Amino acid sequence: MDMNKTFFLRKEDSKPKWRLIDAKGKIVGRLATHIADALRGKDKSIFTHHADAGDYIVVINAQDLVFTGNKFKQKVYERYTGYIGNKKYTTAQELLAKNPREIMELAVKRMLPKNKLAAKLLKKLKVYAGAEHPHFAQINTSSR
């Protein structure tokens, strides 16, 4: 390998695969770190900062995520409705009961870079509360 040449991944050279991750009993932050790295492609030798080198990620059993310590009751998710004085607060316990997918999506979103590439990467993340998902064909053909 010539050490005077810099490698930059081109869009047409990227060959993303589909990965299935079971979130049952996994800690939210540690799993989100693993997923964010896989979405960006940081676990591959062809990683380039400005290019999408990552894989598609399908996360199942998001309803069985685990928080460490007292975060399940104490962690607060904040959102703003757009109206004056309408800032809403939701605990992790309430959000897990209402929409378990959102916990994983928010954790991964906040670990990605804050730029236009992050929006493209988030489209490659598919999170499902239960064990059923519609991506059997993609996952089975990409593992060959």
TORPA-4810 file (N, C-alpha, C, O; in nm, 3 decimals):
<nodes>
NODE_1_0.084_-0.119_0.000_0.000_0.000_0.000_0.088_0.124_0.000_0.183_0.134_0.077_M
NODE_2_0.056_0.218_-0.085_0.130_0.342_-0.094_0.087_0.434_0.019_-0.030_0.472_0.026_D
NODE_3_0.178_0.471_0.105_0.146_0.554_0.221_0.126_0.700_0.185_0.085_0.780_0.270_M
NODE_4_0.152_0.738_0.060_0.133_0.876_0.018_-0.003_0.899_-0.044_-0.031_1.010_-0.091_N
NODE_5_-0.087_0.801_-0.045_-0.222_0.814_-0.101_-0.323_0.809_0.013_-0.314_0.726_0.103_K
NODE_6_-0.419_0.899_0.007_-0.525_0.903_0.106_-0.649_0.837_0.049_-0.686_0.862_-0.066_T
NODE_7_-0.712_0.753_0.129_-0.833_0.684_0.084_-0.956_0.764_0.123_-0.972_0.801_0.239_F
NODE_8_-1.043_0.790_0.026_-1.173_0.851_0.051_-1.279_0.761_-0.012_-1.271_0.728_-0.130_F
NODE_9_-1.376_0.724_0.067_-1.483_0.638_0.020_-1.576_0.716_-0.071_-1.622_0.824_-0.035_L
NODE_10_-1.603_0.661_-0.188_-1.701_0.721_-0.278_-1.836_0.655_-0.254_-1.844_0.543_-0.204_R
NODE_11_-1.942_0.726_-0.290_-2.078_0.677_-0.266_-2.103_0.544_-0.338_-2.166_0.455_-0.282_K
NODE_12_-2.053_0.531_-0.459_-2.076_0.409_-0.536_-1.994_0.290_-0.486_-2.024_0.176_-0.521_E
NODE_13_-1.891_0.315_-0.406_-1.809_0.205_-0.353_-1.864_0.149_-0.222_-1.818_0.045_-0.176_D
NODE_14_-1.960_0.217_-0.162_-2.017_0.172_-0.037_-2.115_0.057_-0.062_-2.203_0.067_-0.148_S
NODE_15_-2.099_-0.051_0.012_-2.188_-0.167_0.001_-2.246_-0.197_0.140_-2.193_-0.281_0.212_K
NODE_16_-2.354_-0.129_0.176_-2.410_-0.151_0.310_-2.475_-0.288_0.324_-2.534_-0.341_0.229_P
NODE_17_-2.464_-0.344_0.443_-2.529_-0.470_0.476_-2.640_-0.441_0.576_-2.652_-0.329_0.626_K
NODE_18_-2.720_-0.540_0.603_-2.828_-0.529_0.702_-2.789_-0.608_0.825_-2.748_-0.724_0.815_W
NODE_19_-2.800_-0.547_0.942_-2.767_-0.613_1.068_-2.892_-0.617_1.156_-2.969_-0.521_1.161_R
NODE_20_-2.909_-0.727_1.225_-3.020_-0.744_1.318_-2.964_-0.744_1.460_-2.874_-0.821_1.492_L
NODE_21_-3.017_-0.656_1.546_-2.971_-0.646_1.684_-3.090_-0.667_1.776_-3.193_-0.601_1.763_I
NODE_22_-3.075_-0.761_1.869_-3.180_-0.788_1.967_-3.149_-0.707_2.093_-3.044_-0.725_2.154_D
NODE_23_-3.239_-0.618_2.132_-3.216_-0.526_2.243_-3.264_-0.581_2.377_-3.261_-0.511_2.477_A
NODE_24_-3.308_-0.705_2.379_-3.364_-0.761_2.503_-3.256_-0.768_2.611_-3.154_-0.836_2.596_K
NODE_25_-3.280_-0.696_2.721_-3.189_-0.697_2.835_-3.063_-0.615_2.815_-2.974_-0.622_2.900_G
NODE_26_-3.050_-0.539_2.709_-2.930_-0.459_2.683_-2.945_-0.320_2.746_-3.056_-0.268_2.758_K
NODE_27_-2.833_-0.262_2.785_-2.831_-0.128_2.843_-2.841_-0.026_2.731_-2.772_-0.038_2.629_I
NODE_28_-2.925_0.075_2.748_-2.959_0.170_2.642_-2.835_0.242_2.588_-2.814_0.242_2.467_V
NODE_29_-2.755_0.301_2.673_-2.642_0.381_2.628_-2.536_0.300_2.556_-2.483_0.343_2.454_G
NODE_30_-2.505_0.184_2.609_-2.402_0.100_2.547_-2.447_0.047_2.412_-2.368_0.039_2.318_R
NODE_31_-2.573_0.010_2.403_-2.627_-0.038_2.275_-2.633_0.076_2.174_-2.603_0.055_2.056_L
NODE_32_-2.670_0.196_2.219_-2.678_0.311_2.129_-2.540_0.348_2.074_-2.528_0.387_1.958_A
NODE_33_-2.437_0.335_2.155_-2.301_0.362_2.109_-2.261_0.264_2.000_-2.205_0.303_1.898_T
NODE_34_-2.291_0.138_2.022_-2.260_0.034_1.923_-2.335_0.059_1.792_-2.277_0.045_1.684_H
NODE_35_-2.462_0.097_1.802_-2.544_0.122_1.683_-2.496_0.247_1.609_-2.489_0.246_1.486_I
NODE_36_-2.463_0.354_1.682_-2.417_0.477_1.618_-2.286_0.453_1.541_-2.269_0.504_1.431_A
NODE_37_-2.196_0.375_1.599_-2.071_0.342_1.529_-2.098_0.260_1.404_-2.034_0.283_1.301_D
NODE_38_-2.191_0.166_1.411_-2.222_0.082_1.295_-2.293_0.162_1.186_-2.271_0.137_1.067_A
NODE_39_-2.378_0.257_1.224_-2.446_0.341_1.125_-2.348_0.429_1.049_-2.363_0.450_0.929_L
NODE_40_-2.248_0.479_1.118_-2.148_0.565_1.055_-2.044_0.484_0.978_-1.983_0.535_0.884_R
NODE_41_-2.025_0.358_1.016_-1.924_0.275_0.951_-1.790_0.281_1.021_-1.688_0.245_0.962_G
NODE_42_-1.789_0.325_1.146_-1.663_0.339_1.219_-1.601_0.205_1.255_-1.484_0.198_1.293_K
NODE_43_-1.679_0.099_1.244_-1.626_-0.034_1.272_-1.569_-0.102_1.148_-1.537_-0.220_1.151_D
NODE_44_-1.557_-0.028_1.038_-1.504_-0.081_0.912_-1.372_-0.012_0.879_-1.345_0.099_0.926_K
NODE_45_-1.290_-0.077_0.800_-1.162_-0.019_0.762_-1.177_0.089_0.655_-1.082_0.162_0.629_S
NODE_46_-1.295_0.099_0.592_-1.316_0.198_0.486_-1.384_0.324_0.538_-1.438_0.402_0.459_I
NODE_47_-1.383_0.346_0.669_-1.450_0.461_0.728_-1.393_0.592_0.675_-1.271_0.612_0.670_F
NODE_48_-1.484_0.681_0.636_-1.449_0.816_0.595_-1.548_0.911_0.663_-1.668_0.887_0.663_T
NODE_49_-1.496_1.018_0.722_-1.579_1.107_0.803_-1.697_1.168_0.727_-1.807_1.179_0.782_H
NODE_50_-1.677_1.206_0.604_-1.779_1.279_0.532_-1.868_1.191_0.444_-1.955_1.241_0.373_H
NODE_51_-1.846_1.058_0.448_-1.923_0.967_0.363_-2.001_0.868_0.448_-1.966_0.840_0.562_A
NODE_52_-2.107_0.816_0.389_-2.190_0.717_0.456_-2.135_0.578_0.426_-2.161_0.523_0.319_D
NODE_53_-2.061_0.521_0.520_-2.000_0.391_0.501_-2.067_0.284_0.587_-2.021_0.170_0.591_A
NODE_54_-2.174_0.321_0.657_-2.236_0.232_0.754_-2.336_0.135_0.695_-2.363_0.134_0.575_G
NODE_55_-2.390_0.053_0.784_-2.485_-0.051_0.748_-2.625_-0.010_0.793_-2.643_0.085_0.870_D
NODE_56_-2.724_-0.085_0.743_-2.861_-0.071_0.791_-2.872_-0.150_0.921_-2.821_-0.261_0.930_Y
NODE_57_-2.939_-0.094_1.020_-2.952_-0.158_1.150_-3.100_-0.178_1.181_-3.179_-0.084_1.174_I
NODE_58_-3.137_-0.302_1.215_-3.272_-0.334_1.257_-3.264_-0.376_1.404_-3.199_-0.474_1.437_V
NODE_59_-3.331_-0.300_1.490_-3.330_-0.329_1.633_-3.467_-0.384_1.671_-3.569_-0.321_1.644_V
NODE_60_-3.469_-0.501_1.733_-3.594_-0.561_1.777_-3.597_-0.567_1.930_-3.494_-0.554_1.995_I
NODE_61_-3.714_-0.586_1.985_-3.738_-0.596_2.130_-3.696_-0.469_2.203_-3.633_-0.476_2.309_N
NODE_62_-3.729_-0.352_2.148_-3.695_-0.226_2.213_-3.772_-0.206_2.343_-3.733_-0.124_2.425_A
NODE_63_-3.880_-0.279_2.364_-3.958_-0.266_2.487_-3.886_-0.329_2.606_-3.924_-0.306_2.721_Q
NODE_64_-3.782_-0.409_2.580_-3.710_-0.477_2.687_-3.575_-0.414_2.716_-3.486_-0.481_2.769_D
NODE_65_-3.557_-0.285_2.683_-3.432_-0.215_2.712_-3.416_-0.195_2.861_-3.514_-0.194_2.935_L
NODE_66_-3.291_-0.179_2.906_-3.261_-0.165_3.049_-3.184_-0.036_3.071_-3.097_-0.001_2.992_V
NODE_67_-3.215_0.034_3.178_-3.140_0.151_3.222_-3.060_0.113_3.345_-3.104_0.032_3.426_F
NODE_68_-2.941_0.172_3.361_-2.860_0.145_3.479_-2.897_0.244_3.589_-2.947_0.353_3.561_T
NODE_69_-2.874_0.206_3.713_-2.901_0.293_3.826_-3.048_0.327_3.838_-3.134_0.243_3.816_G
NODE_70_-3.075_0.452_3.871_-3.213_0.499_3.888_-3.262_0.576_3.766_-3.361_0.647_3.775_N
NODE_71_-3.194_0.562_3.652_-3.231_0.639_3.534_-3.370_0.607_3.484_-3.434_0.691_3.421_K
NODE_72_-3.418_0.488_3.510_-3.550_0.449_3.462_-3.658_0.542_3.516_-3.754_0.573_3.446_F
NODE_73_-3.642_0.588_3.640_-3.740_0.678_3.699_-3.695_0.824_3.698_-3.778_0.914_3.700_K
NODE_74_-3.563_0.849_3.695_-3.513_0.985_3.708_-3.480_1.053_3.576_-3.484_1.176_3.570_Q
NODE_75_-3.447_0.978_3.471_-3.409_1.039_3.344_-3.530_1.107_3.282_-3.638_1.049_3.274_K
NODE_76_-3.511_1.231_3.236_-3.621_1.311_3.183_-3.590_1.346_3.038_-3.482_1.396_3.006_V
NODE_77_-3.686_1.320_2.951_-3.678_1.359_2.810_-3.759_1.485_2.792_-3.876_1.492_2.833_Y
NODE_78_-3.698_1.586_2.732_-3.761_1.717_2.716_-3.792_1.741_2.569_-3.710_1.712_2.482_E
NODE_79_-3.910_1.795_2.542_-3.946_1.830_2.405_-4.025_1.959_2.408_-4.087_1.994_2.508_R
NODE_80_-4.020_2.029_2.296_-4.087_2.159_2.285_-4.190_2.150_2.175_-4.158_2.110_2.063_Y
NODE_81_-4.315_2.188_2.204_-4.425_2.172_2.110_-4.427_2.278_2.002_-4.487_2.258_1.897_T
NODE_82_-4.363_2.392_2.027_-4.366_2.501_1.930_-4.449_2.617_1.978_-4.442_2.726_1.921_G
NODE_83_-4.527_2.596_2.081_-4.609_2.702_2.138_-4.539_2.763_2.259_-4.459_2.696_2.324_Y
NODE_84_-4.568_2.889_2.289_-4.505_2.959_2.399_-4.539_2.888_2.531_-4.656_2.863_2.561_I
NODE_85_-4.438_2.857_2.608_-4.458_2.795_2.738_-4.495_2.649_2.734_-4.532_2.593_2.837_G
NODE_86_-4.488_2.586_2.619_-4.527_2.445_2.609_-4.405_2.354_2.597_-4.384_2.289_2.495_N
NODE_87_-4.327_2.352_2.700_-4.216_2.258_2.709_-4.267_2.138_2.786_-4.317_2.152_2.897_K
NODE_88_-4.256_2.020_2.728_-4.310_1.898_2.790_-4.195_1.812_2.842_-4.089_1.803_2.780_K
NODE_89_-4.218_1.748_2.955_-4.120_1.660_3.016_-4.180_1.521_3.032_-4.295_1.506_3.073_Y
NODE_90_-4.100_1.420_2.999_-4.144_1.281_3.010_-4.031_1.200_3.071_-3.916_1.214_3.029_T
NODE_91_-4.062_1.116_3.169_-3.958_1.030_3.227_-3.936_0.910_3.136_-4.019_0.880_3.050_T
NODE_92_-3.826_0.842_3.156_-3.794_0.725_3.076_-3.897_0.615_3.098_-3.929_0.541_3.005_A
NODE_93_-3.949_0.604_3.219_-4.050_0.502_3.249_-4.178_0.528_3.170_-4.237_0.435_3.115_Q
NODE_94_-4.221_0.654_3.163_-4.342_0.689_3.089_-4.321_0.669_2.938_-4.410_0.621_2.869_E
NODE_95_-4.202_0.708_2.889_-4.174_0.697_2.746_-4.164_0.551_2.703_-4.207_0.516_2.593_L
NODE_96_-4.107_0.466_2.788_-4.097_0.324_2.756_-4.234_0.260_2.749_-4.258_0.172_2.665_L
NODE_97_-4.325_0.303_2.835_-4.461_0.249_2.831_-4.538_0.301_2.710_-4.617_0.228_2.651_A
NODE_98_-4.515_0.427_2.673_-4.589_0.488_2.564_-4.532_0.453_2.427_-4.606_0.411_2.339_K
NODE_99_-4.401_0.471_2.409_-4.338_0.450_2.279_-4.193_0.402_2.300_-4.102_0.484_2.304_N
NODE_100_-4.172_0.270_2.313_-4.038_0.219_2.341_-3.938_0.243_2.227_-3.817_0.246_2.250_P
NODE_101_-3.989_0.260_2.105_-3.899_0.284_1.992_-3.825_0.418_2.008_-3.708_0.430_1.971_R
NODE_102_-3.895_0.516_2.062_-3.840_0.651_2.069_-3.717_0.660_2.160_-3.628_0.741_2.135_E
NODE_103_-3.711_0.579_2.264_-3.595_0.580_2.354_-3.469_0.544_2.277_-3.367_0.612_2.289_I
NODE_104_-3.476_0.437_2.199_-3.358_0.394_2.123_-3.324_0.495_2.013_-3.207_0.526_1.992_M
NODE_105_-3.426_0.545_1.945_-3.401_0.641_1.837_-3.337_0.770_1.889_-3.246_0.823_1.826_E
NODE_106_-3.384_0.820_2.003_-3.327_0.942_2.060_-3.184_0.919_2.108_-3.098_1.005_2.089_L
NODE_107_-3.158_0.804_2.170_-3.023_0.776_2.219_-2.924_0.771_2.103_-2.813_0.825_2.113_A
NODE_108_-2.962_0.707_1.992_-2.872_0.697_1.878_-2.859_0.833_1.809_-2.749_0.873_1.771_V
NODE_109_-2.969_0.904_1.794_-2.968_1.035_1.727_-2.874_1.131_1.798_-2.801_1.207_1.732_K
NODE_110_-2.873_1.130_1.929_-2.790_1.223_2.005_-2.643_1.182_2.006_-2.558_1.262_2.047_R
NODE_111_-2.610_1.061_1.961_-2.471_1.018_1.951_-2.412_1.039_1.812_-2.291_1.022_1.792_M
NODE_112_-2.495_1.075_1.716_-2.447_1.100_1.581_-2.402_1.245_1.569_-2.443_1.329_1.649_L
NODE_113_-2.319_1.276_1.469_-2.277_1.415_1.451_-2.395_1.504_1.416_-2.493_1.458_1.356_P
NODE_114_-2.387_1.628_1.452_-2.496_1.722_1.427_-2.476_1.789_1.292_-2.438_1.905_1.284_K
NODE_115_-2.502_1.714_1.184_-2.487_1.767_1.048_-2.586_1.698_0.955_-2.670_1.620_1.000_N
NODE_116_-2.577_1.727_0.825_-2.672_1.671_0.729_-2.657_1.520_0.714_-2.753_1.452_0.680_K
NODE_117_-2.538_1.469_0.738_-2.515_1.325_0.725_-2.594_1.247_0.830_-2.634_1.133_0.805_L
NODE_118_-2.616_1.306_0.946_-2.689_1.237_1.052_-2.831_1.204_1.010_-2.884_1.099_1.048_A
NODE_119_-2.895_1.292_0.934_-3.032_1.267_0.888_-3.035_1.146_0.795_-3.129_1.066_0.801_A
NODE_120_-2.935_1.133_0.710_-2.928_1.017_0.620_-2.902_0.889_0.699_-2.958_0.784_0.669_K
NODE_121_-2.818_0.899_0.799_-2.786_0.781_0.879_-2.907_0.734_0.960_-2.929_0.613_0.975_L
NODE_122_-2.986_0.827_1.012_-3.102_0.788_1.092_-3.208_0.717_1.009_-3.286_0.639_1.063_L
NODE_123_-3.212_0.744_0.880_-3.307_0.673_0.793_-3.269_0.526_0.780_-3.353_0.444_0.741_K
NODE_124_-3.145_0.491_0.810_-3.100_0.353_0.801_-3.119_0.276_0.932_-3.082_0.159_0.941_K
NODE_125_-3.176_0.342_1.032_-3.204_0.278_1.160_-3.352_0.242_1.166_-3.437_0.329_1.152_L
NODE_126_-3.382_0.114_1.188_-3.520_0.066_1.199_-3.535_0.004_1.338_-3.467_-0.093_1.371_K
NODE_127_-3.625_0.059_1.418_-3.644_0.012_1.555_-3.786_-0.041_1.570_-3.881_0.024_1.526_V
NODE_128_-3.800_-0.158_1.632_-3.931_-0.221_1.653_-3.944_-0.263_1.799_-3.849_-0.314_1.858_Y
NODE_129_-4.062_-0.241_1.856_-4.086_-0.270_1.997_-4.083_-0.420_2.024_-4.029_-0.464_2.126_A
NODE_130_-4.139_-0.498_1.935_-4.144_-0.642_1.954_-4.041_-0.716_1.872_-3.947_-0.656_1.820_G
NODE_131_-4.060_-0.848_1.860_-3.965_-0.930_1.787_-3.996_-0.937_1.637_-3.912_-0.982_1.559_A
NODE_132_-4.114_-0.893_1.596_-4.152_-0.901_1.455_-4.103_-0.776_1.381_-4.111_-0.664_1.433_E
NODE_133_-4.052_-0.798_1.260_-4.011_-0.685_1.175_-4.026_-0.727_1.029_-4.020_-0.846_0.999_H
NODE_134_-4.045_-0.630_0.937_-4.069_-0.663_0.796_-3.943_-0.672_0.711_-3.952_-0.667_0.589_P
NODE_135_-3.825_-0.685_0.772_-3.700_-0.680_0.696_-3.632_-0.817_0.686_-3.509_-0.823_0.678_H
NODE_136_-3.709_-0.924_0.687_-3.649_-1.057_0.681_-3.573_-1.079_0.551_-3.464_-1.137_0.552_F
NODE_137_-3.628_-1.032_0.440_-3.565_-1.055_0.310_-3.429_-0.985_0.300_-3.333_-1.044_0.251_A
NODE_138_-3.420_-0.861_0.346_-3.295_-0.788_0.337_-3.187_-0.851_0.426_-3.072_-0.865_0.385_Q
NODE_139_-3.226_-0.890_0.547_-3.129_-0.946_0.640_-3.080_-1.081_0.594_-2.962_-1.112_0.607_I
NODE_140_-3.170_-1.165_0.539_-3.130_-1.298_0.495_-3.042_-1.292_0.371_-2.950_-1.374_0.358_N
NODE_141_-3.065_-1.199_0.279_-2.984_-1.194_0.158_-2.851_-1.125_0.182_-2.755_-1.154_0.110_T
NODE_142_-2.841_-1.035_0.280_-2.715_-0.962_0.299_-2.614_-1.044_0.376_-2.495_-1.012_0.371_S
NODE_143_-2.654_-1.147_0.448_-2.560_-1.224_0.527_-2.488_-1.332_0.445_-2.400_-1.400_0.497_S
NODE_144_-2.523_-1.348_0.319_-2.458_-1.449_0.235_-2.324_-1.403_0.187_-2.255_-1.476_0.116_R
</nodes>
